[in-house]
Amino acid sequence: MAHETHDAIVIGAGVIGCSVANALAASGRSVVVVERGAGAGSGSTSASSAVIRYNYSTRVGVAVAWESVHAWTDWASFTGPDDAGLARFIRTGGLTLESPEQDFDRVTSLFADVGVPYEVWDAATIRWRMPMIDPGRHHPPKALADSRFWDDPDGVLRGLWTPDSGFVDDPQLAAHNLMAAAVRNGATFLFRNGVTRIERDGDRVTGVVCEDGRTLSARTVVNVAGPHSSVINRMAGVETDFKVRTRPMRQEVHEVRAPDGFAVQDGPGPLIADMDLGVYFRGTPGGGLLIGGMEPECDPLEWLDDADDYDPQATKPRFDAQVIRTARRLPDLGVADKPRGIAGVYDVSDDWIPIYDRTSLGGYYVAIGTSGNQFKNAPVVGGMLTAIVDASENGRDHDTDPVSYVLPRTGLEVNLGHYSRNRVVEPSSTSFTVMG
């Protein structure tokens, strides 16, 4: 039976796992990544809408997203070359419509503090700048079967315009780019080879056993297994260590033809975050419109007992709900009879804020609960997690003395205790949706 020794093992090669592997390898560690899928980004990452936006409910959330866009904007320098090509950040601008779920004034205050450029648009400005959008207020979002669904708007909305929002054109390629960077830094990747056991000696992790029978030894193991993260935590015996839990959830994203006038200067249309109707949508390079849901109370959430047991196809009830809601915002949008889109699996924490942290098992770390709103932060997560590993392995108790991290491009300092597994879930600190 093969046996290998490394400094660090990363479980999962999604965009976050590849970022963690790259940062750990760049720090001089010998790193191996174990991934049950066929390639980098082949799981949840491949189904991401890859949205880049900044409106989070906390300063840390805003600061990390703003730091990340500086890396996406200069992606070639951040990752280096890749024979597969490089993912592109497409800057379209984004409009977030006001809703009770996210404090409009608080977000603008955070933008001003962090330095995110923004404009507040009233309904008249929205009609002038984006005549394809109806700024009518419909809140709360309603199910199609609700007799009030087609009621006239009961007012109008303001919007928060961020000119530096947009999306990454190929999320799976972005993961591959980070993998290529990690390989240049000395990391190795084992694909189609999941983890069957976490090895430990008392209160210290010692490595993992893989599906092919090989044993990998290391003093540092990082769980970045996405929707399977809770299974890995169970193997490690740390499930009861978390005050904030994560669960896999099925989510659908749909694509339709964008209405005339949605494109901006012949490019993809802007990102619209619309919690008033419970949807978000953005243009695509091919003239399409990508539509996703924002977990409104009227829609049942599809929690999974098994992250591998789900229907990957778009369903008509979800398609109709999300597309018809979007048509209330875009009156010229056509609604097709046949659903078109994909379903993926999120790894969702109780408050939709990820967990980047140590655990009670020495040497065992987690970067989990990231699905839905952390793709944009992938360039930064690796550095943040590595800072936690460095401090913890040098004797610092991150639980009682949280690590502060200076974001290298903006110079902003963030308290990484924000992402603690033991944080208290505060109603004011999150929208409890994909918006974070």
N, C-alpha and C positions, 0 to 999 in steps of 0.2 A: 504494500500500500504506500503510495507516494506521500512524502512529507516535505513541506516547504516552510521556511521561516521568513517572516517579513516584519517590518516595523508596524505596519498598519494594514488592516483589512477593511474595505468599504463594501457593504452589502447593498447592491443596487446601482445600476448605470443609467438612471434617468438623468435629466439635465442637472438636477441638484447633486446626485451622486457623482457625476463626472466633475462638477465644480469642486466638490469636497476632495475627490481624488487628486485633482490638479493642484489644489492648494497644499494638501499634505505632502505631495511629491515635491512641489517647489520648495518646501521647507527642509528638504534633504532626507525625507523618510523613504524607505523602501515600501511601496504601496502595491497591493493587489486588489482588484475589484472583482467581485463575484456577482454575476447577473444571470438570472434564470432565462431571460429572453435571448433573442437571436442577435441583438446589437444594441448599441447605445441609443437611448431614447425610444425604445420600441414599445414601452408600456404606456403609462399615463401621459408622458411627455408628448407622444405622437398625436394624442387627441386634444392637446392644449389649443386654446384660441390665441395664445401667445401675445396677449394684450400687455401694453406698456402704459401704465397710468400711475397716479400719485395720491389719489384721494383715499387715504386711510384715516382711521379714527384716532391714531396716536402719532406722536412726534417720531418715535422710532420707525414706525411703518412708513411714514412719509419720507424720512431721511434716507432710509435704505433704498426705497424705490427711486429716489432722486439720484442717489449715488450710482445705482445700477444703470440708469440710462446713459451715463457718461461712458460706461464700458460698451454698451450696445452701440452707441454712436461711433465708437472707434474699435469695432469688433476685431478687425484684422490685426490691430496692434495688441489687443487684449489676449487673443488666443494664438496668434501666429498662423501660418499657412496650414491648409488641409487639402489633400488631393481630391477630396470629395466636394470641394467648393466651400464657400462661407455663407452662413445665414446673413440676412440683411434686416436691419431695423428700418421700417418704413414709417416715416413721421407724417401723420395725417392731422394731428390735433385731436382733442377729445372734449366732448361736452357731457358733463354730469348734471342731470336734472335734479332739482331739489326734491327731498322726500323726508318724512319724519324719521326714517331709519338712520340717517346720517346727518349730524348737526352741521348745517351749511356754514354757519359763522365760525364754528370750531375748526373746520377744515381750512377755511381761508386764513385763519389765524396761524395754523400750522404751516401753510404754504408760505406765508410772509416770514415766519421764523426760520424756515429751512432754506428759503430762497427759490421756491418753485414759481416761475412766471404764471400768472393767471389773470383772467378778466371775469367779472360778474356781468352776465347778460340778463336783462329783463326780457319779458316775453316779446316786446316789440323788436328788440335787437335780435333775438333768436329768429323771428320771422324774416327780418331783413338779411341776416347773415346766412341763414339756412332755410330758405323758403319751402323746402320739401318737408319740413318738420312742423307738426301742429303742437304748440306748447300747452295744450289744454291739460288741466289737472284731473286725474281719474282716481287718485288714491282713495282706498287701498286697492291693490291688484285684486281682480276677481276671476273666479273660474268661468269658463265659457258657459257652463250650465246655470250660472247665477243670473237671475232675471234682471239684475242691475248692470250687467256687463256692458250693454249698449246705451246706458244712460249718457246724456250729454255731459261734457266736462262741467265741473262746478267752480271753475276758476282757471287761472293760468299760472305757469311755473317760471321761475328763474333758472338759470343754468350757470355752471362754473366751467369756463373754457380754459383749457390748458394746451397751449400751442405745441408743446413738446411731447404730447402723447402719440401713440401709434401702435404698431404691432411688429413682431418678427415674422418674416415670411415663411420660415420653415423651422418649426421648433425641434423636430428630430435632428435636422442638420446642425442646429445649434448645440445639441448634446454631443453630436459627433465631433464638432469643432473643439469642445472642451475635452473630449476624450483624446483627440490628437495632441492637444497641448499637454495633457497628463502623461501621455506616452513619451513625448519628448523630454519630459521631466523625470522619466524612468519608471512610471507606473506600468503594470501589466493588467490585462483584462481577461477574465475567464467567462465566456458566454455559454449559454445553454447549460448552466451548471449552478443550480440553486444550493442553498445552505440547508442541511438536515439537522445540524446540532451546533449549539454554542458551547464551547469548551470553557470550563472555569476551574480555578483552584481556589476554593474558599471564596473570599470576597473579591477575587481578581479574575478578569477574563484572560484566557490564554490562547484562544483561537477559535476556529470553526472547522466543522467537517462538511465536505461538499457531497453533492449527489453522486459524483463519479468515484467517491471513496477516498479521495485525497484529504489529508489533514493540513490545514494552514495554521501556523502558529504566529501569534503577534501579541504584543502588549496593549495594542489599541485596536478596537473594533468599532466601526461606525455603522449604525443601522440607518440606511437611506432607502429602505425597501418599499416606499410608497404605500399603496393600498395593502401590502402584505406586512407592513411594519409591526402591527400588533402581534402577528404570528411569530416574528423574530423576537420581539420582546418577551413573549411567552417562553420561547426556547431559552432565553437568557435568564429567566426567572425574576424579571424586574417589573412584571405587570402591576403589582401593588405599590410600586414606587411612584406612580404618577397620580397627581391630583387632577390633571387634565388628560382625558383619554382621546384616542383617535379611533375612527371607524371608517371602513370603506363605504362609499356611496356612489351609486350609478348616476350619471348625468348625461344629458344629450345636448349636442350642438347641431344646428340645422343650417342649411345653405339654400338660398333662393336667389333669383336674379334681382339685382339692385334696381330700384326704380330710376327712371330718367331723372337726371339732375342731382343724383346722390354723389357722383364722382366729383372730386376737387381737382381742377386743372388737368383733367384726363387721367388722374390717378385714383387710387382707392378712396372711397368716402371716409368720413371721420368716424372715430369711435364715439358711440353714444351709450352712456350708462344711465339706465332709466328705471330706477327703483320705484317710481310712481306707477309703472305698469308691470314691474317685475321682470324686465328683460334687459339685455345689453346687445348691441349689434355693431358691426364694423364692416367696411368694405373689404373686398379681396382684390388682388392684382388682376384677376380675370373678369371683373365686372360683376361679381357676386356679392351677396350680403350674408355674412355669418351671424347667426342669432343664437344666443344662449340664455338660460334662465338665471334668475337671481334669488331663487329659493323663497318666493313669496309664501305667506302663510296659507294661501288658498291651494297651493300645490303640494301634494304628498311627496315627502322625500323618500327616495328608494335606497334605504340602508341595506347592505348585503351582509349575510353571515359568512359567505365565502367570496373573496374578491375575484376568484376565477369563474364563478358561476353567475353569469349575467348575459343578457342579450346585447350583442354589439351593434345591432341595427337600430336606426331611428324608428320610433313608433308614431302612428298617426295621432293619437291623443296628445302626446307631448308636442309634436310638430304643430298641430292646429293651435294649441294653447299659446305657444311662443310666437308663432308667425302672425296669428291674428291679433295678438296684443301689439306686436310691432306695427301692424297695419293701422292701428289706431294712432300711432305716432307718425307714420309715413303713409298718408292717405292714398298715394299713388302706387303702393306696393301691391303686386299681384300675389295671390295665395294659391299655390299649386294643390292639386288633389293628392298627389303621391308624395309621401315624406322623403326628403333627401337630407342625409346627414350621418353622423356617427354617434355612438355612445362610448363613453370612457368611464373610468373609475377614479374618483377622488379619494384621497386620504385626508379626512376631515377631522380637525380637533373640535372640542366642545365649543370654543369661541371663534373658530376659523382663523386663529393666530397660530402659526407653526410652533413646533417645539425644537429648538436648537439647544442642546443641553448635555451635561454629564448625566450619569445615573448613580444609584447606590452601589452598582457593581463596578469596581475599579477598572478603568481602561475601556469601559463600554459607554459609547456616546450615541446620541440620536439626532437626526435631522429629519423629522417626520411631521405629519399634519400639514404638508406643503401644498397639496393639490388645490387647484382652482385659482389661487391668487399669488403663488410664489414663483411661477416661471420667470416673471420679470426680474426677480431678485437673484436669480441663479448666479450671475457674475460675482455677487458679494457674499453669498452664503458660505462658500468654501473658505474664504478668509476669516469670516466670523467664527465658524466651527473650529478652524485650526487654532484661533486665538484661545478658545475655551479649552481645547485639548492641551495646548502648550502650558497654559496657566495651571490646569488641573494636574498634569503630569509633573509639574514642578512644585506641587504641594499646596496650591491655593484652593480654598474651599469655595467654589463658585456659587454654592447654595447660599452661603452666609456673606460672602464678599464677591458679588458679581463682577465679572470682567467688563471693563469699559473698552470699547473698540473705536479707534479713529478711522473713519472711512477715508481711504487714501486719495480719492479724487476731489472730494468736496471739503475735506478737513473737518466734517461734522463728527461729533463724538456721540456714540450711542451706548446705552447700558444694556448688555446682552442678557441681563436678568429678565428683561421684557419677555424673552422666549422660554422662560423656565417651565419645566414640567410640573412644578409645584406652585405656580402662580395662582392667585385668587382671580376667578373669572368675574370681572367687573362689567355691569351692563353698559356703563358709559365708555368702555374701552374698545368696543367693537360693534359692528352692525349685525353680528350673528348671521352674516351671509358671506358670499364669495367676495364681497367688497372689503371685508376685513375691518 
